[in-house]
Structure formats: structure tokens, C-alpha cells
């Protein structure tokens, strides 16, 4: 009886001390959303200025960012990057700023046509706010998957990294 208690105590300690946090965003997620695998070795970057009266937009490899008139208070330089990555992801930020909040939401469309036909099931793709370093999916952006145009479109009040997940 005492031997069973010792083994049970050891099992509790071993299980409690083991690190089950996945280091890859795709590991350990069996039922949750997963980033769309779409490897690219070539990063792309573009910039544009949004004006308070006119707004502004940029399209880069089919991915676009549109800031409506009144979306910014001052002329602001924005940077759109499609990084070299194993996933379909982008990074959007105001140049020189660590954070930016719009007066009116911006519209972002992420083009996933380079991925070919990414899945055989009928699930829609979704845009997710993601941690650009860890690739952790932080918030579903509740966008629209246009399968014909092969892009996911959503609106946002903040800038960050975003990825396409299924």
C-alpha cells in the first residue's frame, strides 16, 4: 500500500512539472484553429501615407490595407509586411510607433492565392490577430472568406500581426 502511495506521489510531481506548452503553434492543437501553411522565402514590404481627409491604402501581392477618411488624426506612414514565413501571415504597423488605434476601423484583406487550394474540407478560412513572434492565435477577427478571390477580409481598430487560420 505504501509503495502505491509513493508511486502516485511521484506521478503527481512528474506530471505537475512537465512542460506541456507547445513551442510550435501547430503542436498540441487538435481541435482549435491552425495557421494556414503557406511557405514563402521572400519577404515583401510596402509603405503608404494615410491622410485624415482622404484616408489611404496599399496593395501588396494581393493583400491590402485600407484606412478610411477620418481614420487617422494626422498624416501617418504605415508599413505592410508579408514576411518570409511557413504560414500565411502579415504585419501592419504605423512607422515608428509601438501601437496605433484608429478613429475609424481599417479594412484588411489577406490574399492566400499563393497557397494553392489550401484545404479539401468546407471550413472557411479566418483572419486571426496573432503574436508575430510565437505565432499564437490571440483573437479571431471575424472576417469574411472570399473563396473565389482567395482572400480573407476583416476590419480592425488596431494594427498588429495577422494570420490566416482554418
C-alpha positions in Angstrom: 0.0 0.0 0.0 2.8 2.4 0.9 4.5 1.6 -2.5 1.4 2.7 -4.4 1.3 6.0 -2.5 4.9 6.7 -3.3 4.4 5.9 -7.0 1.2 8.1 -7.0 3.1 10.9 -5.4 6.0 10.6 -7.9 3.4 10.6 -10.8 1.8 13.8 -9.5 5.2 15.5 -9.2 6.3 14.4 -12.7 3.0 15.4 -14.3 2.9 18.7 -12.5 6.5 19.6 -13.5 6.3 18.6 -17.1 6.1 21.5 -19.7 3.1 20.8 -22.0 3.3 24.3 -23.6 3.8 23.8 -27.4 6.7 25.7 -28.9 5.3 25.4 -32.3 1.8 26.9 -32.9 0.7 23.8 -34.7 1.7 21.3 -31.9 -0.8 20.4 -29.3 -3.8 21.9 -31.0 -6.0 19.1 -32.1 -9.4 20.8 -32.2 -8.6 24.5 -32.2 -7.8 26.7 -35.2 -4.4 26.3 -37.0 -2.4 28.7 -39.1 -2.6 28.1 -42.8 0.6 26.5 -44.0 1.9 28.6 -47.0 5.7 28.7 -47.1 7.4 31.8 -48.6 11.1 32.5 -48.5 10.8 36.1 -49.9 9.6 38.9 -47.6 7.7 41.8 -49.2 7.3 45.3 -47.6 5.4 48.4 -48.8 4.6 51.7 -47.2 1.8 54.3 -47.6 0.7 57.5 -46.0 -2.9 57.8 -44.7 -4.3 61.3 -44.6 -7.0 62.5 -42.2 -9.2 63.7 -45.1 -8.5 61.2 -47.8 -7.5 58.0 -45.9 -5.1 55.8 -47.7 -4.5 52.3 -49.0 -1.8 49.9 -50.2 -2.0 46.6 -52.0 1.0 44.3 -51.9 0.9 40.9 -53.6 -2.9 41.0 -53.4 -3.0 41.8 -49.7 -4.4 45.2 -49.0 -4.8 47.7 -46.1 -7.4 50.5 -46.5 -7.8 53.3 -44.0 -11.0 55.3 -44.5 -11.2 59.1 -44.5 -11.2 60.2 -40.9 -9.4 57.0 -39.8 -6.4 59.0 -38.6 -6.0 62.3 -37.0 -2.6 63.2 -38.6 -0.9 62.1 -41.8 0.6 58.8 -40.8 3.1 56.5 -42.5 2.1 52.8 -42.4 4.1 49.7 -43.2 2.7 46.5 -44.6 5.0 43.4 -44.5 4.4 39.9 -45.8 7.2 38.1 -44.0 9.2 35.1 -45.2 7.3 32.5 -43.2 5.9 29.0 -43.2 2.4 30.5 -42.7 0.1 32.9 -44.4 0.7 36.0 -42.2 1.2 39.7 -42.4 2.4 42.5 -40.2 0.9 46.0 -40.3 2.1 49.0 -38.2 2.4 52.7 -38.1 6.0 53.6 -38.8 7.9 54.4 -35.6 5.0 53.7 -33.3 4.7 50.7 -30.9 0.9 50.9 -31.1 -1.8 52.7 -33.1 -5.6 53.0 -32.6 -7.7 54.2 -35.5 -10.5 56.8 -35.2 -12.5 54.5 -37.6 -11.7 50.9 -38.4 -9.3 50.0 -41.2 -10.1 47.2 -43.6 -7.5 44.5 -44.3 -7.7 41.8 -46.9 -5.1 38.9 -46.8 -4.6 37.2 -50.1 -4.0 33.5 -49.8 -3.9 32.6 -53.5 -0.2 31.7 -53.3 -1.2 28.8 -51.1 -2.9 27.0 -53.9 -6.0 25.1 -52.7 -5.1 25.0 -49.0 -7.7 22.6 -47.8 -10.1 19.9 -49.0 -12.8 20.4 -46.4 -15.5 23.1 -46.5 -14.4 25.1 -43.4 -14.0 28.8 -44.1 -10.6 30.4 -43.5 -10.5 33.1 -40.8 -8.2 36.0 -40.1 -6.6 36.0 -36.6 -4.8 38.6 -34.6 -1.6 36.8 -33.8 1.6 37.1 -31.8 4.2 37.7 -34.6 7.0 36.1 -32.6 5.3 33.0 -31.1 2.6 32.6 -33.8 0.0 32.2 -31.0 -3.5 32.9 -32.2 -4.9 35.6 -30.0 -8.2 36.8 -31.4 -10.5 35.8 -34.3 -11.0 38.9 -36.3 -14.5 37.6 -37.6 -13.7 38.3 -41.2 -15.2 37.0 -44.5 -13.5 34.3 -46.6 -14.0 35.0 -50.3 -13.1 31.7 -51.8 -13.3 33.0 -55.4 -10.9 35.9 -54.8 -8.9 33.7 -52.3 -8.7 36.3 -49.6 -10.0 36.9 -46.1 -11.2 40.4 -45.3 -11.9 42.0 -41.9 -12.0 45.3 -40.1 -9.8 46.3 -37.2 -9.3 49.2 -34.9 -5.7 48.3 -34.1 -2.6 47.2 -36.0 -0.6 44.1 -35.4 0.4 40.8 -36.9 -2.4 38.8 -38.5 -2.6 35.3 -39.9 -5.0 33.1 -41.9 -6.2 30.1 -40.0 -8.7 27.3 -40.5 
